[in-house]
């Protein structure tokens, strides 16, 4: 360790300059990098966006259910492409051509091999891939309250960030409503079939009662004699009518659900905070601190490597341990470096008090 310190102090100006240069370069690079703008929004859910009667879903809050639905759709390529095409993200990539790359190593390999990157993908495929990579990487969905979900999207353009987040909410609303409408329509069709079948049962029960009365006119009297068969037919007819009435109510409720889902506006949630274009970039201080820390780490690493190389290449002998290491001989003692006569005289003159004239 002493030899490394000696090397450092012997070349302290150059090595310190290397650290400063690394700090300056890293800070300048971070400052010149494009800034990211974060658009945010929050949604309030009255219930889970997708009907789920499982035991696990019953133990989760509406915000947790909504977050799970958001993540499920966000990991779907078709949903991401629809969001990008619906918002300004696709237009941004088509006009700028600044597509994100999920594999930063491949372009470097192509450059080292002196061959161009593959161009088999069409413009549409490149845009779609950029949309999917961007949304899956930079859209963040988190439950902030039991019924509130926070959304955020980071992008280099503030208008694109806000527009894309709004498109994300609109596409989510459309797909949730479409799924719920399909479920409600299926429920309505099912109950309509049940009502039709039950109506036939009611008509058959009514016909059985009427036929039995036609064959037994004495039952039409004010005080008819007891007849167990007639009582059973009447009871069956009443039960059939009760089932028919219950199914009719379910049909009316299903029609109401379908009608409400066909109305414009969110279903099952409301927008608390609309996405707004951010005025200032986010994470500037964090980026600067990261750049300073990275530059300092790189500078210290370079200084350490240079000191190691200089120590390894230095074969001079300055102390007994160096002699023992190089020649393998035992050192009996060391004589410290004595100052010369001129150095002693200079120190003596400096120690004398100044002469008064």
PyMOL commands that set and color helices and strands:
alter all, ss='L'
color gray80, all
select helices_A, chain A and resi 2-10+12-32+55-58+62-74+77-86+89-96+104-112+123-138+158-215+217-220+228-261+284-313+320-327+341-351
alter helices_A, ss='H'
color red, helices_A
select strands_A, chain A and resi 37-45+139-145+148-155+269-273
alter strands_A, ss='S'
color yellow, strands_A
deselect
rebuild
show_as cartoon
